[in-house]
Amino acid sequence: MRKFTMRITPILLTLQFLTGLVFADEKKKAPQDASKAAGEEKSETPAPAEGSWEAVESMLKGPKKQPKSRAEAEDIYAEYLSEFDKAAAAFTKANPNDARRWKLALHEVQLNSARSALKIDPKSEEDIKKLLTDIAGADDADKETKGQASFILVMESKDNAGEFARLAEAHMKAHPDLQMNKAIEQQMKTLESEKALKEKPIEMTFKATNGTEVDLSKMRGKVVLIDFWATWCGPCVAEIPNVLKTYNALHDKGFEIIGISFDQDKKKLDTMTKQKEMPWPQYFDGEGWKNKFGTQYGIDSIPRMWLVDKKGMVVDTNARQDLEKKVEKLLAE
């Protein structure tokens, strides 16, 4: 499952080491908690009783240790998951009808990425969806917990415009004051923008980093992948082997790629494209999230991959999955 937490917390920092992700919505950094300032005096308190809420509540913030490497992160998180599972099980056994069990269920959803990365009993997407649905519909769950579960359900459906619209409408009615709703509103704008894209051929012209002039209108008759990405984006970099494989297999048959970089450092972009042997043209203006085309098309998260057919029409705005099959199908048309 994707993560939609807006604050930078120990749990997210550790997850970044585990999954290699750079969260695309980290445009604004949350201020450091003043209570963690250096030099603050610490007072020792007795260990909470097993099965008590106190024993598990402090663990909801994630591991206390901060990793310095991926290997250390794996060890820290494996230990944390084991301790959390024991504490959560003890609480649930001692308090089977306590409404706070839903907080634990929501935290379990948030931990699933780490479980998948470490291969420690991860839940399937179907199980996660059912768990979120149960939390969002629980009569005794608190409003915030229900709202967060509903929010994740909505955002997980954003690749299905119809389902997203249905879930978003119900969510906004049930949880109109949830701070996270701004992300849903932005996604609504993005979907409207993408809908308009499919009404006429897309126009895009620029001078690439290698000096070539790129004009999509002159690429009619070819299938083109527009790849919105950045070198600092973990998931983007993870997609490169798959994109390269598709390019090498189908380029001679009429498949082209255009990269739209959200980098601010041209040297890093040039270095990575050279190291990864990415021969296609790259757009770069150094503006990061204010990237010309990103702003024009409402791109607020990356990676994003669009497929343009031989007529110049954007036919797929979520091309990452089964990319090669999709390209082969478009080439055959």
C-alpha positions as CSV (number, residue, x, y, z in Angstrom):
1,M,0.0,0.0,0.0
2,R,1.1,3.5,-0.6
3,K,1.8,5.9,2.3
4,F,-0.1,9.1,2.6
5,T,1.2,10.3,6.0
6,M,2.0,14.0,5.7
7,R,4.5,14.3,8.5
8,I,8.1,13.1,8.5
9,T,8.3,10.7,11.4
10,P,10.7,8.0,12.6
11,I,8.4,5.4,11.0
12,L,8.6,7.1,7.6
13,L,12.3,7.7,7.8
14,T,12.9,4.0,8.5
15,L,10.5,3.0,5.7
16,Q,12.6,5.0,3.3
17,F,15.6,3.0,4.1
18,L,13.7,-0.2,3.8
19,T,11.9,0.4,0.5
20,G,14.2,2.9,-1.2
21,L,11.2,5.3,-1.6
22,V,11.3,9.0,-1.7
23,F,7.8,10.2,-1.0
24,A,6.6,12.3,-3.9
25,D,4.4,14.6,-1.7
26,E,7.3,15.8,0.5
27,K,7.1,19.3,-0.8
28,K,6.9,20.8,2.6
29,K,8.9,19.5,5.6
30,A,7.2,19.3,8.9
31,P,9.0,21.2,11.7
32,Q,10.9,19.1,14.2
33,D,9.0,18.4,17.5
34,A,10.3,20.8,20.1
35,S,10.0,18.1,22.7
36,K,12.9,16.3,21.0
37,A,15.3,19.2,21.2
38,A,18.8,18.4,22.2
39,G,19.5,18.6,25.9
40,E,16.0,17.8,27.0
41,E,16.0,16.1,30.3
42,K,14.6,12.6,30.3
43,S,12.9,11.0,33.3
44,E,12.6,7.3,33.7
45,T,9.1,5.9,34.1
46,P,8.1,2.4,35.1
47,A,7.4,-0.1,32.2
48,P,3.7,-0.3,31.4
49,A,1.8,-3.5,32.2
50,E,1.6,-6.1,29.6
51,G,-1.8,-5.9,27.8
52,S,-2.3,-2.2,28.7
53,W,-2.9,0.5,26.2
54,E,0.2,2.3,27.5
55,A,2.3,-0.7,26.4
56,V,1.3,-0.4,22.8
57,E,0.5,3.3,22.4
58,S,4.1,4.5,22.4
59,M,4.9,2.0,19.6
60,L,2.5,3.7,17.2
61,K,5.1,6.3,16.5
62,G,7.4,3.7,15.1
63,P,10.9,2.5,16.1
64,K,12.8,4.8,18.5
65,K,16.1,4.1,16.9
66,Q,17.2,5.9,13.7
67,P,19.0,3.8,11.1
68,K,22.2,4.9,9.4
69,S,22.0,2.3,6.6
70,R,19.6,0.0,4.9
71,A,20.9,-3.1,6.7
72,E,20.5,-1.4,10.1
73,A,17.0,-0.3,9.1
74,E,16.1,-3.9,8.3
75,D,17.3,-5.1,11.8
76,I,15.6,-2.2,13.6
77,Y,12.3,-2.7,11.8
78,A,12.3,-6.5,12.1
79,E,12.7,-6.1,15.9
80,Y,10.1,-3.4,16.0
81,L,7.5,-5.5,14.1
82,S,8.1,-8.4,16.5
83,E,7.7,-6.2,19.5
84,F,4.6,-4.5,18.1
85,D,2.9,-7.7,17.2
86,K,3.4,-9.0,20.7
87,A,2.1,-5.8,22.3
88,A,-0.9,-5.5,20.0
89,A,-1.8,-9.2,20.5
90,A,-1.6,-8.8,24.3
91,F,-3.8,-5.7,24.2
92,T,-6.4,-7.2,22.0
93,K,-6.5,-10.4,24.1
94,A,-7.0,-8.4,27.3
95,N,-9.4,-5.9,25.8
96,P,-11.2,-7.6,22.9
97,N,-14.0,-4.9,22.7
98,D,-11.9,-1.8,23.3
99,A,-12.5,0.7,20.5
100,R,-8.8,1.5,20.4
101,R,-8.3,-1.9,18.6
102,W,-9.1,0.0,15.4
103,K,-6.1,2.3,15.9
104,L,-4.0,-0.8,16.0
105,A,-5.7,-2.1,12.8
106,L,-4.9,1.2,11.0
107,H,-1.3,1.0,12.2
108,E,-1.2,-2.5,10.8
109,V,-2.1,-1.2,7.4
110,Q,0.6,1.5,7.6
111,L,3.1,-1.2,8.5
112,N,2.4,-3.4,5.5
113,S,5.0,-1.8,3.2
114,A,7.6,-2.6,5.8
115,R,6.4,-6.2,6.1
116,S,6.5,-6.6,2.3
117,A,10.0,-5.2,2.1
118,L,11.2,-7.5,4.9
119,K,9.0,-10.4,3.8
120,I,7.5,-10.7,7.3
121,D,3.9,-11.9,6.8
122,P,2.7,-9.1,4.6
123,K,-1.1,-8.9,4.0
124,S,-2.5,-9.1,0.5
125,E,-4.0,-6.0,-1.2
126,E,-7.4,-7.6,-0.8
127,D,-6.9,-8.1,2.9
128,I,-5.7,-4.6,3.4
129,K,-8.7,-3.2,1.5
130,K,-11.1,-5.3,3.6
131,L,-9.3,-4.1,6.8
132,L,-9.6,-0.5,5.8
133,T,-13.3,-0.9,4.9
134,D,-13.9,-2.5,8.3
135,I,-12.1,0.4,10.1
136,A,-13.9,3.1,8.1
137,G,-17.3,1.4,8.8
138,A,-16.7,0.5,12.5
139,D,-19.4,2.0,14.8
140,D,-17.0,2.2,17.8
141,A,-13.9,3.6,16.0
142,D,-13.0,7.2,16.7
143,K,-13.6,9.8,14.0
144,E,-10.0,10.4,13.2
145,T,-9.2,6.7,12.8
146,K,-12.2,6.2,10.6
147,G,-11.3,9.3,8.5
148,Q,-7.8,8.1,7.9
149,A,-8.9,4.7,6.8
150,S,-11.4,6.2,4.5
151,F,-8.8,8.5,3.1
152,I,-6.4,5.7,2.3
153,L,-9.2,3.8,0.6
154,V,-9.9,6.8,-1.6
155,M,-6.3,7.4,-2.6
156,E,-5.7,3.8,-3.3
157,S,-8.4,3.9,-5.9
158,K,-7.0,6.9,-7.8
159,D,-6.0,4.9,-10.8
160,N,-9.7,3.9,-11.3
161,A,-11.5,7.2,-12.0
162,G,-15.0,5.8,-11.5
163,E,-14.2,4.2,-8.2
164,F,-12.2,7.2,-7.0
165,A,-15.1,9.6,-7.7
166,R,-17.5,7.4,-5.9
167,L,-15.3,6.8,-2.8
168,A,-14.2,10.5,-2.8
169,E,-17.7,11.8,-2.7
170,A,-18.7,9.5,0.1
171,H,-15.5,10.3,2.0
172,M,-15.9,14.1,1.7
173,K,-19.5,13.9,3.0
174,A,-18.5,11.7,6.0
175,H,-15.2,13.5,6.8
176,P,-15.4,17.0,5.5
177,D,-12.9,18.5,8.0
178,L,-10.1,16.0,7.6
179,Q,-6.9,17.8,6.9
180,M,-5.7,15.1,4.4
181,N,-8.7,16.0,2.2
182,K,-6.5,18.5,0.3
183,A,-4.8,15.5,-1.4
184,I,-8.1,14.2,-2.5
185,E,-9.1,17.6,-3.9
186,Q,-5.8,17.8,-5.8
187,Q,-6.3,14.3,-7.2
188,M,-9.8,15.4,-8.4
189,K,-8.2,18.3,-10.3
190,T,-5.6,15.9,-11.7
191,L,-8.2,13.5,-13.0
192,E,-10.1,16.3,-14.6
193,S,-6.9,17.5,-16.3
194,E,-6.2,13.9,-17.5
195,K,-9.7,13.6,-18.8
196,A,-9.3,16.7,-20.9
197,L,-6.0,15.3,-22.2
198,K,-7.8,12.5,-24.0
199,E,-10.0,14.8,-26.0
200,K,-7.4,16.0,-28.5
201,P,-3.8,15.2,-29.5
202,I,-1.3,16.3,-26.9
203,E,1.2,19.1,-27.9
204,M,4.6,19.2,-26.3
205,T,7.8,20.9,-27.6
206,F,11.1,21.6,-25.9
207,K,14.8,21.5,-26.3
208,A,16.2,18.4,-24.6
209,T,19.3,18.3,-22.4
210,N,21.3,16.7,-25.2
211,G,20.4,19.6,-27.5
212,T,17.8,17.9,-29.7
213,E,14.5,19.6,-30.5
214,V,11.5,17.5,-29.3
215,D,8.1,18.0,-30.9
216,L,5.4,15.5,-30.2
217,S,3.4,16.5,-33.2
218,K,6.2,15.3,-35.4
219,M,6.2,11.9,-33.7
220,R,2.8,10.8,-35.1
221,G,2.8,7.2,-36.3
222,K,4.9,6.2,-33.3
223,V,3.9,5.1,-29.7
224,V,5.4,7.5,-27.2
225,L,5.9,7.1,-23.4
226,I,6.0,10.4,-21.5
227,D,7.9,9.6,-18.3
228,F,7.5,12.1,-15.4
229,W,10.4,11.3,-13.0
230,A,13.4,12.5,-11.0
231,T,16.7,11.0,-10.0
232,W,15.9,11.5,-6.3
233,C,12.7,9.5,-6.6
234,G,13.2,6.0,-5.5
235,P,10.2,4.4,-7.2
236,C,11.2,6.3,-10.4
237,V,14.7,4.8,-10.4
238,A,13.3,1.4,-9.6
239,E,11.2,1.6,-12.8
240,I,14.2,2.3,-15.1
241,P,15.1,-1.4,-15.7
242,N,11.5,-2.2,-16.8
243,V,11.4,1.0,-19.0
244,L,14.8,0.2,-20.6
245,K,13.7,-3.4,-21.3
246,T,10.6,-2.2,-23.1
247,Y,12.6,0.5,-25.0
248,N,15.2,-2.0,-26.2
249,A,12.7,-4.5,-27.2
250,L,10.3,-2.2,-29.1
251,H,12.2,0.9,-30.2
252,D,13.0,-0.5,-33.6
253,K,9.2,-1.1,-34.1
254,G,8.3,2.5,-33.4
255,F,8.4,3.0,-29.7
256,E,9.9,6.3,-28.3
257,I,10.3,7.8,-24.8
258,I,10.4,11.3,-23.6
259,G,11.6,12.0,-20.0
260,I,10.2,15.0,-18.1
261,S,12.7,15.5,-15.2
262,F,11.7,17.1,-11.9
263,D,15.3,17.4,-10.9
264,Q,16.9,20.7,-9.8
265,D,20.5,19.5,-10.4
266,K,21.3,18.9,-14.1
267,K,24.6,17.2,-13.4
268,K,22.8,14.5,-11.4
269,L,20.3,14.0,-14.2
270,D,23.1,13.8,-16.8
271,T,25.1,11.4,-14.6
272,M,22.2,9.0,-14.0
273,T,21.0,8.9,-17.6
274,K,24.5,8.1,-18.7
275,Q,25.1,5.5,-16.0
276,K,21.7,3.8,-16.7
277,E,22.2,4.1,-20.5
278,M,18.9,6.0,-21.1
279,P,19.2,7.3,-24.7
280,W,15.9,9.1,-24.9
281,P,15.6,12.9,-24.7
282,Q,15.1,14.6,-21.3
283,Y,13.3,17.8,-20.5
284,F,14.9,19.8,-17.6
285,D,14.3,23.3,-16.4
286,G,15.6,23.0,-12.8
287,E,12.3,24.0,-11.3
288,G,11.6,20.8,-9.4
289,W,7.9,20.6,-8.5
290,K,7.4,23.9,-10.5
291,N,8.5,22.1,-13.6
292,K,6.8,23.6,-16.7
293,F,5.0,20.5,-17.9
294,G,4.4,19.2,-14.4
295,T,2.6,22.4,-13.5
296,Q,0.7,22.5,-16.9
297,Y,-0.6,18.9,-16.4
298,G,-1.1,18.9,-12.7
299,I,1.5,16.3,-11.8
300,D,1.8,16.2,-8.1
301,S,3.3,12.8,-7.6
302,I,5.9,10.8,-9.5
303,P,6.6,8.5,-11.2
304,R,3.8,9.1,-13.7
305,M,3.9,7.5,-17.1
306,W,1.6,8.4,-20.0
307,L,1.3,6.5,-23.2
308,V,0.6,8.4,-26.4
309,D,-0.8,6.4,-29.4
310,K,0.1,6.8,-33.1
311,K,-2.5,9.6,-33.5
312,G,-0.9,11.6,-30.7
313,M,-3.7,10.9,-28.2
314,V,-2.9,10.2,-24.5
315,V,-4.6,6.8,-24.1
316,D,-3.1,5.7,-20.7
317,T,-2.1,7.9,-17.8
318,N,-1.1,4.9,-15.6
319,A,1.3,3.0,-17.9
320,R,3.6,1.6,-15.3
321,Q,1.9,-1.8,-15.0
322,D,2.3,-4.2,-17.9
323,L,4.1,-1.5,-19.9
324,E,5.6,-3.7,-22.6
325,K,2.2,-5.4,-23.3
326,K,0.5,-2.0,-23.5
327,V,3.1,-0.7,-26.0
328,E,2.9,-3.9,-28.1
329,K,-0.8,-3.5,-28.4
330,L,-0.6,0.2,-29.4
331,L,2.1,-0.6,-32.0
332,A,-0.2,-3.2,-33.5
333,E,-3.0,-0.8,-34.1
